[in-house]
Amino acid sequence: MAGNLIDAGADFVGWWTNSNPEPLTGFIKRFPDTPRISDPDILLSDPEIDMILISCIPRDRAAWAIKAMEAGKDVMVDKPGCVTLAELDEIKQAIARTGRIWTIDYSERHEVPCVTKAAELVQAGAIGKVVQTVGLGPHRLNRPTRPDWFFDRDASGGILTDIGSHQIDQFLFFTGSIDAEIMHASVANYANPEDPGLQDFGEIVLKSDQGRGYIRIDWYTPDALPNWGDGRLTILGTEGYIELRKYVDAGVSDATNTLILVNGDRCEKIDASDAGIPYFSRLINDVRNRTETAMPQTHTLKAMELALKAQAMAESHAV
């Protein structure tokens, strides 16, 4: 999040954590000139700081976001933005009370250039009206590097709340939906019985007045894959379809940002790696101008709400 905002023109002036999490060494190496601050209130009270970035344990994110908004700061949080519907209600109240921006970096859309290209093609009518998305979000478990909270359901929020929120965001965005209904949701732990707090598989079926969606997510990425997950998105339209092979074109090459377009005139594979990631520059402009060009506030809240509702539904009959 910090790196992308810096690339978009922001200044990274300081960071704080109360511990030494595993990624800290790499973080310091990446941002060697940005000082570690001894007290978070120094950052929250600095009138020169416009935005606070939050990527702590998921169960703590809502409280920090509300504190930051109350201090007059806009907030970007890693997904999930919160882990309960009660927390989401508190966030909504804080947004209304403070007028601050609360945005989630749904990185599987905001940090992937081929998604930018797909959005341009959809907007141009290349596949007609979008009627369905199929989102696949496999992830690598990386057990040796995971902290204890990762295996704690209450701390992580569950698999649908966490990585499922990415896929719900994309469904709402590409179908142009402002709301949706969860038709089916399930979670399971098939491969890690020694960690009962971990859900390693999840799926969601949802619909809106604009279209339908299917989502499958898991923690099963095999060791031979050259990256953390073969994330894919298929966007079905009435006049064609787009498939995104975001992080690898498995079995073909290690290329990222591969877009396949099929319609009445074209059947081709496109390298979309240069399409850009405009979310971050748009967000900077939104902070300056109090606009909503990066992502509407209602969309951010709705995607998180639906993920939490799917999680609750799934756990009512979990395997």
N, C-alpha and C positions, 0 to 999 in steps of 0.2 A: 504494500500500500504506500509506504513512504517513498520507495524508489519510483513508482509510477507518478506520484504527485510531484516529485522533484523533476522528473523528465518533462512534466507539463508546466513547470515554471514556479513551483512552490519552494519555499525555504524550509528545511528541516532543522529546527533550532534546539531540540533537546528531547530526551526520552527518559522514562523511569520504569523500573520494575523492582519489586521488593524481594526478588530471589535471583537465582542464576539458572534459568531453564536451559535445556540442551541446545536450542538454536542460538543462544546468546553469543557464542564465540564467532559464528558466521555473521551475525548481525553487526557486531563491532567491527569485524573485518570489512564489511561492506560500507559502513558509515563511520570511518575512523575519526572524522573531524567533528562529528556531532556529539556533544557532551552528554554523559549520563547525569541526570539531575537527582539530587539527594531526597527531594520531597515533591510529590506530585502537585501539591498546592502551589508550588512555584510556577509550574506550567499553567495551571488552571487560572491563576490570578494575573498572569502576564497579559496586559492589554494589547500587545503586539501580536499575540497568537490568535488566529481565527478558527483553527480546526484542531480537534484532538482525534488521534487514531487510537483504536482500542483493539487489542488482540490478546486478551488474557484468557483464563479459564472461562468457558462459556457461561457457567452459572454466575459469574461475577460481572458480566458485560453490561447487563441492564443497569445495575447500580452505578457503575462508573459513567455510563452514558448519561444518565439522569444528572449525576453530579456535574458533569462537564456542561450540559445544557444549562443547568441552573447558574453556572459560572459565566454564561454568555457565549459559550463556544458551540460551533457546529461540530458534528460528530460523524466520523466514518468508522464503522465497526466491521471486523471480520465476521463471516457467517459462522454460526448462527448469531443473530443479533441479541437473542435472549432464549431462555429455555422453558418458559411457562407462559400461558395466556395471561396470567395475572401480571407478570412482568411487562408483557406487551401493552396491557392496559395502562400501566404506570408510565411507560414510555410515551404512549399517545397523549396522556395528560400533560407530560412534561413538554412535549412538542407544542401543544396548544397554549400552554402557560408561558413558554419562553419565546416562541417563534423561531426556534433554532431548527436547523436541518439535521435529521437523523438518517443516515444512509448506510447501506450495507454493501460492501464490496463483494458482489456475487461474481467471483473471479472466473467462473466457467463461462460467463458471458462478457464481463467487463475487461478481462485480461486476455482475450482470445481474438486475434485479428480476423480469423475466418468467420466468426460470429458477426463481426462488423460487416463483412462482405455479404453474408447471408441476409442481414437486415436491409442492406441496400438493394439487393436483388428482389426481396419480398416487396419492399416499398415500390419498386419499379414495376411490379406486376409480373415478374418472370415466371411465377408458378401459380398465378391466379389467386384465389382466396385460400388462405391457410385454414385447414380443417382439422389437422392433427399434428402433434409433435410426439416423437418417441425419443426419450432421453435416457442414455445409458451412462452411468457414472461409476465404473469400477475404480477402486483405490487400493494401493499397496498398504498392507498392515504395518510394515516396518516395526515389528514388535520391540526389538532391542532399544529403539530410541523413544518409545512412547512413555510419557509420564503416567503415574498411577491414576490421575484423574481421567485419562482417556478411557479407562476400563470401568469407570464409575458412571452409571446411567444418569444419575441426578446431576453430575458435574458436566457431562457432555451434552445432555439433552436428548440422546438417542439418535439413531442413524437417519431418520426421516427429518427430524428437526435440523440436524447438521447438514449433511451433504444432500439431503432431499430438497432443501430450500433452494439450492442452485437450480435444480431442474424445474421446480414450480415457477421460479422467476422466469425461466426461458419459455415455459408454456404460456404464461400470461402475456409476455412480451410479444411472441411471434403470432399468437392468435388474436392479439388485440383485446384481450379480456380484462375487465375491471374486477371480476369476481369469478369464483368457480365453486363447484361442489365436489367433495371427495366421495367418489363412488366405492372405492375399495382401497384399503391400506393394510399392509402386513409387514411384520418384522420377524426375524428369527436369528438364532445363533446355531448355525449348522456345523461350523468347523472349529470353534473355540470354546468347548464346554467348560474348560478350566477357568474361564473368565465370564461368569454369568452376567456381569454388568455390561458386556459388550454385545451389541447387535451387529452381526456381520453380513446380514442380507436384509434388503427392504424393497418394497414395491408400492406404487401408487397408481390408481386409475382415477382420473378426474375429468370433469366436463364443465363447459360453460355455455353461454348462449352463442358463442363463436366457434367452438370446436371441442375436440377431445384430446386427452393426453395420456400417455403411459410412461411410467418412470421405473427404472430398475437400478438399484445401487448396491454395492457390495464392497467388502474388504478382501477380495480374493485375487488381486492381480498377481499372476505367476512371476517367478523370479526371472524368466527368460525375457520378459518384455523390457525394452530398454528405458522405460520411464515408469512413473508411478501409476499410470492407468490409461487404458484405451478408451478415453471418453469420446462418445459419439452422440450426435443429435441428427435425427431425420425430421425434416419439415415437409409435410405433405400438403400440397395445394390442389385445387381443382383442375389445374392445367400443367402440373409437373411436380417435381420434388427436388429437395436439396438434402444432401447428406454431408455432415461435417465430421471429418476425422481429425479431431482437434490436436492431439498430442503425439500421434504416431499413425502411420499408415501400415498397420500390422501385416506382416507377410509380404509387403511390397518394398517399403523403405522406412527409414527413421524420420522422414519428413513430417513436420508439423503443419497445422493450418491448411489441410487439404480439403477442398470443397468440390463436391460432385453435383453438377447441375444437369437435370434432365427435364426437358419440356418439349413443346412441339417443334422447335427449331434446333435445339442444342442438346447434345449428350456429351459432356466433357468433364474432365478433371482440371480444376483450377488451383494454382498455388496462390493462396490468399494471405500469405505471410506479411505482405506490405500494406494491408488494409487499414492498419492503425487501431488504436484503442481510445476512442474519443471521450469515454466516461470521465477520465480524470481532468482533462482540460475543461470540459463542460462543468464539472463540479466546482472547479476554481471560479469560473464565471458565475455560477449559481451563488457561491459564497459572497462574491462581490456585489452581485445585482439582485440577490434575493429572488431568484428564478428557480425553475425546476426542469432544466434542460437535460441534466444528466440522467435523472430517474425521478418520476413523480413521487412525492412523499406517500401518496395513497398506495402506489404500487409496492413500494418498499414494505409498508406495513402489511399489505394484503398477502404478499408472498410468504412473509414470516408467519402470519396468522394461519394460512392454509397448511404450512409445514407442521405447525404445532397441533392443529386439528387432526392431520393425518397421523401424526405420532400417537395421539391419544386414541384414535380409532384402532390403530394397529395393535396397541398394547392391550386393548380390551379383549383380544383373542390371539395373543402372541404364542408362537410355537416355542 
